[in-house]
Amino acid sequence: VANGTPFIFSAVELPETRHLVRLVLIRTLVERDIDYVTESVNAEKWGYDRRDIERCWRYEPDGCFVAEIDNIPIGHVFSICYGKIGWIGLLRVDPEHRRRRIGRDLMRVTLNYQQGAGAEAIRLVARDEAVPLYLSLGFREEFEVIRFSRQIRRADSVNVDKQAWISQMRQKDIEDLAKFDCKYFGASRVCVLRSLYKDEPRLCFLAREGTRLLGYVMARRIRDAYYAGPWVCENPERAEDLLCACIGAVSEETELRLDMGSLNENGTGLMRKLGFHVMGTTISMVWGERKHGGNSAGIYGIGGREKG
Ligand SMILES: CC(C)(COP(=O)(O)OP(=O)(O)OC[C@H]1O[C@@H](n2cnc3c(N)ncnc32)[C@H](O)[C@@H]1OP(=O)(O)O)[C@@H](O)C(=O)NCCC(=O)NCCS
């Protein structure tokens, strides 16, 4: 079912209508819902702007869902299927409608969609308060994901041309980059890489030794800061060069954030060395097969909690 036709419903009793049961419909998310979702995620201060939400929706419109009562959206969830790996994010139910199983229904619809699309391992990054819901649906906890942040000053400027290993990413690099990334992420996410590059090419860098690719980083402006990720590299020295290139290219007084798995000890050491501080933690969870895990040792920064 596409184009926003409702295809699942449940009934809830609203306090203000005493005993009158209202239908909750779940349907695919359509373009007119983007403003509602932007407002909804801003209420949680998740830092996304409209462009981020629209980009996430365009990756896979059939994998994003809205719950509504009387034609008014009251909750949403997004997902992307990268072949055998599925990713779910941006689950939220409006506060006045919580604890009525709407979050669970949105998740069940999305899990169903992901399995139908071929996903065998379905991942997400959970906030503490949502962990019981995910556990009850069969997700298992994997490791902590740490959000780091650092203030950027103009004086941090780094001349990328002077770093022998680092070069500005080009459009034509994306195919090779996607193959390299696949070894770490566990599946091809070429559509995401293309779209991130298109939005902010000046903040995308590669590390190479001769013609061999060693790593890359992509950063972008988010609502109230900049965000670095995906940031993937086979060795810690080049990973540092990549992030420094990014910091230099931001070239404004702002904040740079990223999300890193706590198992990446080189990465967490690097964060301390570069003066990043911990903003908070979330939990990486997986449903189904774990074997499509890639190689998380080389993942310094995830692409985003909403898309892996
Ligand atoms: C997390 C969220 C989506 C859950 O939506 P919801 O519609 O309230 O969840 P449901 O009613 O479907 O909950 C199903 C089960 O999950 C568990 N659960 C849900 N919210 C919970 C909470 N705050 N604390 C503990 N358990 C919770 C319960 O077991 C619940 O079943 P029960 O009510 O029969 O005990 C909603 O609280 C929300 O939007 N929170 C803010 C945004 C957010 O944190 N999103 C998750 C990002 S990872």
PDBQT file of the ligand as one rigid body, heavy atoms in Angstrom, charges set to zero:
ROOT
HETATM    1  C1  LIG A 401       8.878   5.785  22.795  1.00  0.00    +0.000 C 
HETATM    2  C2  LIG A 401       7.458   6.105  22.300  1.00  0.00    +0.000 C 
HETATM    3  C3  LIG A 401       7.499   6.196  20.789  1.00  0.00    +0.000 C 
HETATM    4  C4  LIG A 401       6.524   4.969  22.725  1.00  0.00    +0.000 C 
HETATM    5  O1  LIG A 401       5.257   5.190  22.129  1.00  0.00    +0.000 OA
HETATM    6  P1  LIG A 401       3.915   4.742  22.875  1.00  0.00    +0.000 P 
HETATM    7  O2  LIG A 401       2.819   4.803  21.884  1.00  0.00    +0.000 OA
HETATM    8  O3  LIG A 401       3.757   5.507  24.117  1.00  0.00    +0.000 OA
HETATM    9  O4  LIG A 401       4.296   3.239  23.230  1.00  0.00    +0.000 OA
HETATM   10  P2  LIG A 401       3.272   2.031  23.436  1.00  0.00    +0.000 P 
HETATM   11  O5  LIG A 401       2.043   2.478  24.148  1.00  0.00    +0.000 OA
HETATM   12  O6  LIG A 401       3.099   1.349  22.138  1.00  0.00    +0.000 OA
HETATM   13  O7  LIG A 401       4.144   1.146  24.421  1.00  0.00    +0.000 OA
HETATM   14  C5  LIG A 401       4.216  -0.226  24.256  1.00  0.00    +0.000 C 
HETATM   15  C6  LIG A 401       5.015  -0.789  25.418  1.00  0.00    +0.000 C 
HETATM   16  O8  LIG A 401       6.334  -0.242  25.430  1.00  0.00    +0.000 OA
HETATM   17  C7  LIG A 401       6.720  -0.006  26.795  1.00  0.00    +0.000 C 
HETATM   18  N1  LIG A 401       6.857   1.453  27.002  1.00  0.00    +0.000 N 
HETATM   19  C8  LIG A 401       6.460   2.448  26.175  1.00  0.00    +0.000 A 
HETATM   20  N2  LIG A 401       6.799   3.662  26.695  1.00  0.00    +0.000 NA
HETATM   21  C9  LIG A 401       7.430   3.392  27.851  1.00  0.00    +0.000 A 
HETATM   22  C10 LIG A 401       8.005   4.219  28.863  1.00  0.00    +0.000 A 
HETATM   23  N3  LIG A 401       8.047   5.565  28.748  1.00  0.00    +0.000 N 
HETATM   24  N4  LIG A 401       8.574   3.630  29.933  1.00  0.00    +0.000 NA
HETATM   25  C11 LIG A 401       8.573   2.283  30.066  1.00  0.00    +0.000 A 
HETATM   26  N5  LIG A 401       8.008   1.442  29.149  1.00  0.00    +0.000 NA
HETATM   27  C12 LIG A 401       7.463   1.995  28.060  1.00  0.00    +0.000 A 
HETATM   28  C13 LIG A 401       5.628  -0.581  27.666  1.00  0.00    +0.000 C 
HETATM   29  O9  LIG A 401       5.935  -1.929  27.875  1.00  0.00    +0.000 OA
HETATM   30  C14 LIG A 401       4.437  -0.415  26.763  1.00  0.00    +0.000 C 
HETATM   31  O10 LIG A 401       3.409  -1.334  27.039  1.00  0.00    +0.000 OA
HETATM   32  P3  LIG A 401       2.354  -1.014  28.219  1.00  0.00    +0.000 P 
HETATM   33  O11 LIG A 401       1.918   0.407  28.057  1.00  0.00    +0.000 OA
HETATM   34  O12 LIG A 401       1.282  -2.015  27.962  1.00  0.00    +0.000 OA
HETATM   35  O13 LIG A 401       3.106  -1.224  29.497  1.00  0.00    +0.000 OA
HETATM   36  C15 LIG A 401       6.927   7.427  22.903  1.00  0.00    +0.000 C 
HETATM   37  O14 LIG A 401       7.048   7.357  24.294  1.00  0.00    +0.000 OA
HETATM   38  C16 LIG A 401       7.652   8.661  22.420  1.00  0.00    +0.000 C 
HETATM   39  O15 LIG A 401       7.321   9.214  21.379  1.00  0.00    +0.000 OA
HETATM   40  N6  LIG A 401       8.693   9.124  23.165  1.00  0.00    +0.000 N 
HETATM   41  C17 LIG A 401       9.456  10.311  22.805  1.00  0.00    +0.000 C 
HETATM   42  C18 LIG A 401      10.279  10.062  21.571  1.00  0.00    +0.000 C 
HETATM   43  C19 LIG A 401      11.195   8.874  21.731  1.00  0.00    +0.000 C 
HETATM   44  O16 LIG A 401      11.868   8.708  22.739  1.00  0.00    +0.000 OA
HETATM   45  N7  LIG A 401      11.251   8.038  20.681  1.00  0.00    +0.000 N 
HETATM   46  C20 LIG A 401      12.080   6.861  20.651  1.00  0.00    +0.000 C 
HETATM   47  C21 LIG A 401      13.374   7.196  20.046  1.00  0.00    +0.000 C 
HETATM   48  S1  LIG A 401      14.523   5.835  20.137  1.00  0.00    +0.000 SA
ENDROOT
TORSDOF 0
